[in-house]
């Protein structure tokens, strides 16, 4: 009887655990589907709304008035309790090796001095900076992108345009894991806009149905983005941290299809930050 009881208990435990695993996978895939749908809707809103006149808005703290894109936000369930968030920022990010193979950095170990590229597609016009962060912020984070040697790295990334950042990234010459962080800022963000020689919202043009934002960041813009990264990394600006949906639970570690290994990030404000650990 004891053996039978033990067997039944073990079977019950395995059944429960099996159900939990399936539920976790289903939750992962459900979240990803919701984020992907939200990203697509926000991108469609950009295509529909960017050509409309800019909207004036006043900052609550300073009383400063600025112009923002007339892009409608998208309500997406970004939390486990089903609460929806009005998202104004959305990006899709993936990585490739030098040979063009797309890979999931969560499932793959990186080699010493291994080189790779970062790709991004945004649902709204944005600027991007990348940083190497360190545990407990020691030493201070290091900005690795944009790069003054590449003028294109300071330009606006247009809505919907799949973009490979014009810099090849290389792992350090040691066996320690590395923390990569990205800061994405809407081109009409007021704290970035003041650093532009040409304001983003005054240079929106449409040609043959394609709307383009023509503006270029400056070195000082990059500095403000570093400050934002450092605050979020220290937990001082939690609202700016992206909500993230990773690849599907059954997604491969490497693929020829970017969407298989891509991450979707959604944010409620004008700026978002995320970071991941690249393991060796």
C-alpha positions as CSV (number, residue, x, y, z in Angstrom):
1,X,0.0,0.0,0.0
2,X,2.8,2.4,0.8
3,X,4.5,1.8,-2.5
4,X,1.2,2.3,-4.4
5,X,0.6,5.5,-2.4
6,X,4.1,6.7,-3.1
7,X,3.6,6.0,-6.8
8,X,0.3,7.8,-6.9
9,X,1.8,10.8,-5.1
10,X,4.8,10.9,-7.4
11,X,2.5,10.7,-10.4
12,X,0.4,13.5,-9.1
13,X,3.5,15.7,-8.5
14,X,4.7,15.0,-12.0
15,X,1.3,15.8,-13.4
16,X,1.1,19.1,-11.6
17,X,4.6,20.0,-12.5
18,X,4.0,19.1,-16.1
19,X,0.9,21.3,-16.1
20,X,2.8,24.2,-14.6
21,X,5.5,23.9,-17.3
22,X,2.9,24.0,-20.1
23,X,1.2,26.9,-18.4
24,X,4.4,28.8,-18.2
25,X,5.1,28.2,-21.9
26,X,1.6,29.2,-22.8
27,X,2.0,32.4,-20.8
28,X,5.3,33.2,-22.5
29,X,3.7,32.8,-25.9
30,X,0.6,34.7,-25.0
31,X,2.6,37.6,-23.8
32,X,4.8,37.6,-26.9
33,X,1.7,37.5,-29.1
34,X,0.2,40.5,-27.2
35,X,3.4,42.5,-27.5
36,X,3.9,41.7,-31.2
37,X,0.3,42.8,-31.9
38,X,0.8,46.0,-29.8
39,X,4.0,46.7,-31.8
40,X,2.2,46.2,-35.1
41,X,-0.7,48.5,-34.1
42,X,1.6,51.3,-32.9
43,X,3.6,51.0,-36.1
44,X,0.3,51.3,-38.1
45,X,-0.6,54.4,-36.0
46,X,2.8,55.9,-36.9
47,X,2.1,55.4,-40.6
48,X,-1.4,56.9,-40.2
49,X,-0.6,59.8,-37.9
50,X,3.0,61.1,-38.5
51,X,1.8,63.2,-41.4
52,X,-0.7,65.0,-39.2
53,X,0.2,68.4,-37.5
54,X,2.2,68.1,-34.3
55,X,0.4,68.3,-31.0
56,X,1.4,70.9,-28.3
57,X,2.0,69.5,-24.8
58,X,3.2,71.1,-21.6
59,X,5.6,69.5,-19.2
60,X,4.1,69.2,-15.7
61,X,7.3,69.9,-13.8
62,X,8.8,72.8,-15.8
63,X,5.7,74.2,-17.6
64,X,7.7,74.1,-20.8
65,X,5.6,73.7,-24.0
66,X,6.8,71.4,-26.7
67,X,5.5,69.7,-29.9
68,X,5.0,66.0,-30.1
69,X,4.1,63.6,-32.8
70,X,0.3,63.1,-33.3
71,X,0.8,59.3,-32.9
72,X,-2.0,57.5,-31.0
73,X,-0.9,55.2,-28.2
74,X,-1.8,51.5,-28.0
75,X,-3.3,49.8,-25.0
76,X,-1.3,46.5,-24.3
77,X,-1.4,44.1,-21.4
78,X,2.2,44.4,-20.1
79,X,1.7,42.9,-16.6
80,X,0.7,39.4,-15.4
81,X,-2.5,40.7,-13.7
82,X,-3.9,41.8,-17.1
83,X,-3.6,45.5,-16.5
84,X,-3.2,47.4,-19.8
85,X,-0.7,50.2,-20.4
86,X,-1.0,53.0,-23.0
87,X,2.2,52.4,-24.9
88,X,3.9,55.2,-26.9
89,X,7.1,53.4,-27.6
90,X,7.8,50.0,-29.1
91,X,10.9,48.3,-30.6
92,X,11.8,45.0,-31.9
93,X,15.5,43.9,-31.3
94,X,17.5,41.0,-32.6
95,X,21.1,40.0,-32.9
96,X,23.2,38.4,-35.7
97,X,26.7,37.0,-35.9
98,X,29.2,38.2,-38.6
99,X,28.0,35.3,-40.9
100,X,24.4,36.6,-40.7
101,X,23.0,34.0,-38.4
102,X,20.3,35.4,-36.1
103,X,20.7,34.2,-32.5
104,X,19.0,34.4,-29.1
105,X,21.6,35.8,-26.7
106,X,19.7,34.3,-23.7
107,X,20.2,30.8,-25.1
108,X,23.7,31.1,-26.6
109,X,27.1,31.6,-24.9
110,X,29.3,34.2,-26.5
111,X,33.0,33.7,-27.3
112,X,35.9,35.8,-26.2
113,X,36.3,38.8,-28.6
114,X,33.4,37.4,-30.7
115,X,31.8,40.0,-32.9
116,X,28.1,40.6,-33.5
117,X,25.6,43.1,-34.8
118,X,22.5,44.6,-33.2
119,X,19.3,45.1,-35.3
120,X,16.3,47.2,-34.5
121,X,12.9,48.0,-35.9
122,X,10.9,50.7,-34.2
123,X,7.2,51.4,-34.2
124,X,7.9,55.2,-33.9
125,X,10.9,57.4,-35.0
126,X,13.6,57.0,-32.4
127,X,17.3,57.6,-31.4
128,X,19.3,54.7,-29.9
129,X,22.3,54.5,-27.6
130,X,24.0,51.3,-26.3
131,X,26.0,50.9,-23.2
132,X,28.2,48.4,-21.4
133,X,26.9,48.3,-17.8
134,X,28.7,46.7,-14.9
135,X,27.4,44.9,-11.7
136,X,26.6,47.4,-8.9
137,X,27.5,50.2,-11.4
138,X,31.3,49.7,-10.8
139,X,33.0,50.8,-12.8
140,X,30.8,53.5,-14.4
141,X,28.8,52.4,-17.5
142,X,30.5,52.8,-20.8
143,X,28.7,54.2,-23.8
144,X,29.5,52.2,-27.0
145,X,27.0,53.6,-29.4
146,X,26.5,56.0,-31.1
147,X,30.0,56.3,-32.4
148,X,31.4,59.6,-33.6
149,X,33.2,57.7,-36.4
150,X,29.8,56.8,-37.9
151,X,27.6,59.8,-38.7
152,X,24.6,57.5,-39.3
153,X,24.7,56.3,-35.7
154,X,23.3,59.8,-34.7
155,X,20.4,59.8,-37.1
156,X,16.7,59.1,-36.4
157,X,15.7,55.5,-37.0
158,X,12.5,55.7,-39.0
159,X,9.3,54.0,-38.0
160,X,9.0,50.5,-39.5
161,X,12.5,50.4,-41.0
162,X,14.5,47.3,-40.0
163,X,17.9,48.7,-39.2
164,X,21.3,47.1,-38.5
165,X,23.2,49.5,-36.3
166,X,26.2,50.6,-38.4
167,X,28.8,49.4,-35.9
168,X,30.1,45.9,-35.2
169,X,30.2,45.1,-31.5
170,X,32.9,42.9,-30.0
171,X,33.0,41.0,-26.7
172,X,35.8,41.7,-24.2
173,X,39.1,39.8,-24.2
174,X,38.2,37.8,-21.0
175,X,35.8,35.1,-19.8
176,X,33.5,37.4,-17.7
177,X,29.9,37.9,-18.6
178,X,29.0,41.3,-20.0
179,X,25.9,43.5,-19.5
180,X,24.6,45.2,-22.6
181,X,22.0,48.0,-22.2
182,X,20.0,50.0,-24.8
183,X,18.3,53.3,-24.4
184,X,15.6,54.2,-27.0
185,X,14.2,57.7,-27.1
186,X,11.4,59.0,-29.3
187,X,12.6,61.6,-31.8
188,X,10.1,64.1,-30.3
189,X,11.1,63.6,-26.7
190,X,11.4,67.1,-25.1
191,X,14.6,66.3,-23.2
192,X,16.3,65.1,-26.4
193,X,14.7,67.7,-28.7
194,X,16.6,70.6,-27.1
195,X,19.9,69.0,-28.1
196,X,19.1,68.9,-31.8
197,X,20.2,71.5,-34.3
198,X,16.9,70.8,-36.1
199,X,13.8,70.0,-34.1
200,X,12.4,66.6,-35.1
201,X,8.8,67.6,-35.3
202,X,9.5,70.6,-37.6
203,X,11.1,68.3,-40.2
204,X,8.5,65.7,-40.9
205,X,8.0,65.1,-44.6
206,X,5.9,62.7,-46.7
207,X,6.8,61.5,-50.1
208,X,4.9,58.9,-52.1
209,X,3.1,57.9,-48.9
210,X,6.3,57.4,-46.9
211,X,6.7,59.7,-43.9
212,X,10.3,60.6,-42.9
213,X,11.6,62.4,-39.8
214,X,14.8,64.3,-40.7
215,X,16.9,65.2,-37.7
216,X,20.2,64.3,-36.3
217,X,21.3,64.0,-32.7
218,X,24.4,65.7,-31.3
219,X,27.1,64.4,-28.9
220,X,25.3,66.2,-26.1
221,X,22.2,64.1,-26.9
222,X,24.2,61.0,-26.3
223,X,25.2,62.3,-22.9
224,X,21.7,62.8,-21.8
225,X,20.9,59.2,-22.8
226,X,23.8,58.0,-20.7
227,X,22.4,59.7,-17.7
228,X,19.1,58.1,-18.3
229,X,20.7,54.6,-18.6
230,X,22.7,55.1,-15.4
231,X,19.6,56.1,-13.4
232,X,17.5,53.1,-14.7
233,X,20.4,50.7,-14.0
234,X,20.5,51.9,-10.4
235,X,16.8,51.5,-10.0
236,X,16.2,55.3,-9.8
237,X,13.9,55.6,-12.8
238,X,11.8,52.4,-12.9
239,X,9.1,53.9,-15.1
240,X,11.6,54.2,-18.0
241,X,12.4,50.5,-18.0
242,X,10.9,48.7,-21.0
243,X,8.4,45.9,-20.5
244,X,9.9,42.9,-22.5
245,X,8.5,39.9,-24.3
246,X,11.2,37.4,-25.3
247,X,11.1,34.8,-28.1
248,X,8.5,32.0,-28.1
249,X,9.1,29.3,-25.5
250,X,9.9,26.8,-28.2
251,X,12.0,29.2,-30.3
252,X,15.5,28.0,-31.4
253,X,18.7,29.4,-30.2
254,X,19.7,30.3,-33.7
255,X,17.6,30.9,-36.9
256,X,17.7,32.4,-40.3
257,X,14.4,34.2,-39.5
258,X,14.9,37.3,-37.3
259,X,11.4,37.1,-35.8
260,X,12.2,33.7,-34.3
261,X,14.8,35.2,-31.9
262,X,13.7,38.8,-31.7
263,X,12.6,40.6,-28.4
264,X,9.7,43.0,-28.3
265,X,9.9,46.0,-25.9
266,X,7.1,48.4,-25.1
267,X,7.1,51.6,-23.1
268,X,4.6,54.1,-21.8
269,X,6.7,57.3,-22.1
270,X,9.2,58.9,-24.5
271,X,12.2,56.8,-23.4
272,X,12.8,53.2,-22.6
273,X,15.8,51.2,-21.3
274,X,16.5,47.5,-21.2
275,X,19.6,45.4,-20.5
276,X,20.6,41.8,-20.8
277,X,23.6,39.7,-19.7
278,X,25.7,38.2,-22.5
279,X,27.2,35.0,-21.1
280,X,30.5,33.5,-22.0
